[in-house]
Amino acid sequence: MIKVNEGSIDRIFRVALGLGVLSLAFIGPKTPLGYIGIVPIATGLMGWCPLYSLLGINTCGIKSAK
């Protein structure tokens, strides 16, 4: 099971940033690189970031029991 490691503000920021980057695929330069915005949207909606897990970062504020 995936443990949540992103806080509320972090998640909101990721989704907003992802939507902004994804919009580049449809509005503006219409570049396929805009589809990279799917990554922050997905991690923001799941509440889990694989890079945070590798680096041991937790912005959630809830301490995990060990």
N, C-alpha and C positions, 0 to 999 in steps of 0.2 A: 504494500500500500504506500502511496506517495504522501509524504508529510508536507503540510503547508509551510513554506518558508518565505512568503511575501506578505507584507502588511497591506492594509487597505489603501493607503496613499500610494504605495509602490504599484499595486495592482491597477488602480485608476490611471496612474501616469502611463503604465505600459500599454493599456488598452487605447488611451488617447493617442499616444505616440504611434502605436501600430496602425490605428485608423488613418492618421495623417500620412504615414509612409505608404500605406496601401492605396490611398487616394491618388498617389503619383502614377499608379498603373491605369487610372481611368481619367484623371483630370491633370492638366499641365503637360509634362513631357511625355506622358503615356509610355513609360518605360517598363519592361517586365521586371526590373529590379524592385519595383514597388511591391511586388508580391512577398518580399522579405518582411513586410509589415505583418504578415500572418503569424510570425514567430512571437513577437511581443504580445499580440492579441491572445494567442493560445496560452502562453505562460501566465498572462494576467488573469484569464478566465479560470485556469486550473489552480492558480495560487502557488504554483511550484515552478522553480527555475532550476534547471540542471546545473547551470554554472554556479549558482549560489550553493548548491549541494556540494559540488567539488571544492569550493573555496571555504566552506563552513560558514557562510553568511546567512543570517536569519533576521529579516526585518519585520517578522510577524509580531514579535513581542511576547509570544507564548513560548515558554521554555519547554523543550522536549525532555521527557523523563528518560533517564538512562539506566 
